[in-house]
Amino acid sequence: MADSLAVDAPLGDAGSLPYVGSSLVAALDALGHAPIAVPTRGMQLSTCGAAVRCALDRHRRLRVRPNPSVQRCLRYAGYRAPRRLRSPRHGALLYWDSDFIPPEFAKVLNGYDELYGVSTFVAGVMAEATGRRVGVIQHGIWPEQCAYMQPPADGPFTFLHLGQVDARKATDLLMRAFVEAFPLGSEDVRLWVKCPEGQRDGARQRHLQEGRGDLRIVVDARNAPRRDLSAYFQQSHAVVLPSLCEGFGLVGLEALAHGRALIATGWSGPADYVDTADCVVLSARRVVDAPLYPRHARQVAFEDLVEALRAVAQDRDGAALRGAAARARVIERWSWVNRVREGYLAA
């Protein structure tokens, strides 16, 4: 059992949860810890990288031993499920998208030996609910997967909104703000809404209702594996993340790693990585109900978002400089390897 580490999490490349689980395993592998990956139901082995496949093989070898156990086991998602490996140190890594954890879930978390949040914000919410010390294991980026290209020199100034299209992501607010910021006739701007394939109809409905069917708003619901998402960043000039709440907000960090200007809320998860020196950071003062989660989130002011869109679009050179500075700031410090080393292995 000496120095053995296991990760119990979704694995693969079919969504953000499996991506994070696989990245935790790959980071531990890169740090020389030969991690063990606990297989999950519905896992697609074909979408798992070499480090994860090796970690799954270690699990198979471990299971044939008498009384198999590990020194530490970190669970990401499925916190109420039975524990499938014995360990003296079971940790829970939590994402959470509101400012309150109810007592019944806090009791579940208190059944773990170690608690971690995916951001300082989430760790604070966990600490308040559990009365425990809570660490932070932030999400990261793989520098080699974030190739830098100069923003497009020709064509419209393109804002990218990448991810879910829903109330929490404030996609409706963004579409209204875009139409307000750029009256019809301003053909040198575009809002590119990249969402999952299953959200096509809902995104188009929001486009008609909130975006007034503006042809400069492009809904892109094509299926795209994570390895292809770099192209979306590279073909845009700025990324907008006006979410009501983000446990972490990985899209914002990935935008910075690709050297793109970022407009984002300064509340919740993104507060860990945004910097006013190279990002447009919006205050989120209006308290609103948290979509799908208990209690509250925060919303940026409509007028502030409108002004931010205008200001960034009017200065292409400035946006490019912001993005380049942000990339230099985050590309190494915010690697998955460094986040796991500092957040988990140092605990």
C-alpha positions, 0 to 999 in steps of 0.5 A: 500500500506504500505511497499508493494513490487512487482516483475514483472519478468519471474517466474519458473525454465525453464531457467535463467530468470525465475530462477532469477525472482523467486529468487528475490521473494523468497529472499524478502519473506525470508526477511519478506516482503511478496512480490507480484509476477506479473504473466507472460505469459507462466509461469509454475506454477508447476515449481514455489516454495512455496514463488512464489506461495504465492506471486502470490496469493497476486497478485490475492488478490490485483487485486480485490481491487479498484485502486490496487497499491504497494509501489515499483515494480521491473521489470526484463526483458520486459522493454518496456511492459506496467506496470501492477501495479501502483506504485510511484517507478517503478524500472528496473533491467537490464542484458546486455552483451556489453559495450554500450546501444543505446540511444533509449533503454536508453530512455526506461530505463529513464522512470523508477524511479529506475535503477539497473544493475545485476553487477557493470559492467552493472550498469556502462554501464547503468549510462553512457547511461542514465546519472543517478545514477544506483544501483546494485542488483547482482545475488546470490546463495541459500547456501542450494542448493550448497552442497559441495563434495570433487572433484573426487579423481579418473578418469580424471581431469574434466573441466566443461563448463556449459550453452549456447554454442555460440560465447559470451560464447567463447565455440569455444575458449575453445575447441581450447585451450583444444586441444592445452593444452593437446595433444592426449595421455593425457587421464587424462583430460576431458572437459565436455560441458553441454548445453541446449537440444536445442543446441545439434547439434550446440555444436556437430558441434563446437566439430567437428570443434573447438575441432577436434572431440577430444573424451576427449571433452564430449558434454552433452545436456541432459535436466536437471532441475536447481535442478539437476545442482549441480551434474555437479559441484560436478563431476568436478574439475574446471569450465571454464568461458572465456566469451566475456561478462557476465552481471553477469555470475551466473555459475561462482558464483555457481561454487565457491559456490560448492567449485570448482576452477574457471578459468574466465575472470576478465572483465564484470560481473564476476569481482564482485565475482572473486578473484585472491586469489582463482580463476584463473583470465584471463585478457581480453584485446582484443576488439571484437564485442559483439555477439547479442548486440551493440558495444564491448566485450572483449576476453581473450588471447588464450595463457593465456587460454591454460596456465591456463588449463594446470596449474590447471590440473597439480595440483589437490590438489591445485585446491581443495584448491582453490575451498574450499577457494572460497566456504568459501568466497562466500557461505554466503555473496553471498546468494540471501537474502544478495544480495537483502537486500543490493542491493534493500532494502537498496536503 
